[in-house]
Each structure stands twice: as structure tokens, then as C-alpha cells.
């Protein structure tokens, strides 16, 4: 019971953080509505994979490395911000293009692109690891046993994939794609602007 309570608290706090609006939400929603359900689910899986890697890094001491070498943390944040700006530019550039008709080759390409973009997005943001390090320090014992560490990573994986899979199911449906098809230009510009602002915030507010 004593081990269960901190894990339940961790699950609740992490789920609220995962569900908060941010670049991950924008990217998964755009992937799902633009490339379909399979691409969105692969993007959700990539978000889960990246989060688990950052959570494992927080559990096993990478945060201490960032604390000692501040330039490394700064470089990763600037790099992450630049990657968000790149995604924003791509959305703006391709906004005038019509939504492609679904084909087997196109679906496969869109799915792989969605996976790679989502994984790079998650791994390019060291704030994710800092967040995990903070809640682990606040909610877990100082030296959690191996089974608690495994349960922690399982909770992170479940929360991340479940949330982004729900986003995918919401945005990949016929009504959402029909709305997106009609308003693609403005929606892509809006999502691109949001990613650009988040990228600037990540790169410039680096301390």
C-alpha cells in the first residue's frame, strides 16, 4: 500500500501534464487529421517512446549531468526550439496544398513521417526530463526499488499513449477530416504559428 500511493499520485500528475496543450498535442492532432488514424497512432507511440526514454533518464541520473553541464541543457533546448520552428515553417509552406487523397503508399509515407516527427519532437525537449525529475523527487522515495521504477515507466507509457491515441481517434474521424479539408490553409497556418511561438519560447527562455 505504501508503494501504491506514490504511484497513484504520479499517474494523476503525469496524466494532467500530458493532457495540457502544447506542441505534442498540435503535432499529433495535425498528423491524425492530415494523414489518418494509423499515422496518428504511430505518432502517439512515438510520443510514448520519447517520454519513457526521458523518464528513464530522469530515474537513472541524466538530470544530474544537465545540472553539472548547463551548456548541454541549453544546447538541447535551443535545438528543440529550432526543430519546432522548422516544423512551423513546413506547415506554413505546405498550407496552400490540398489534403492528399488516401492511398496505400501515401498512408505509409505519412505514417512514417508522423512517427519520426513526433519522436524527434519529444526527444528534442529536455524540459520533459526536468519535469519527470521534479515529480519523481516529489512523489517517489529517495531510492525506489526496481519494481517501483518499472511501474513508474509503465505508468508513463500508458498515460502518454492513451492520451495521444484518444487525440488521434478524435481528429482522424470523418467529420474532423472534412472540416480540415475545407479549412486546411488557415488551420495549418494557425498550427504553424502555435508551433513557432512554442519553439521561440523553448529556445529563448532557456534558463
Secondary structure, 3 states (H helix, E strand, C coil): CHHHHHHHHHHHHHHHHHCCCCHHHHHHHHHHHHHCHHHHHHHHHHHHHHHHHHHHHHHCCHHHHHHHCHHHHHHHHHHHHHHHHHHHHHHHHHCCCCCCCCCHHHHHHHHHHHHHHHHHHHHCCCHHHHHHHHHHHHHCCCCCCHHHHHHHHHHHHHHHHHHHHHHHHHHCCHHHHHHHHHCHHHHHHHHHHHHHHHHHHHHHCCC
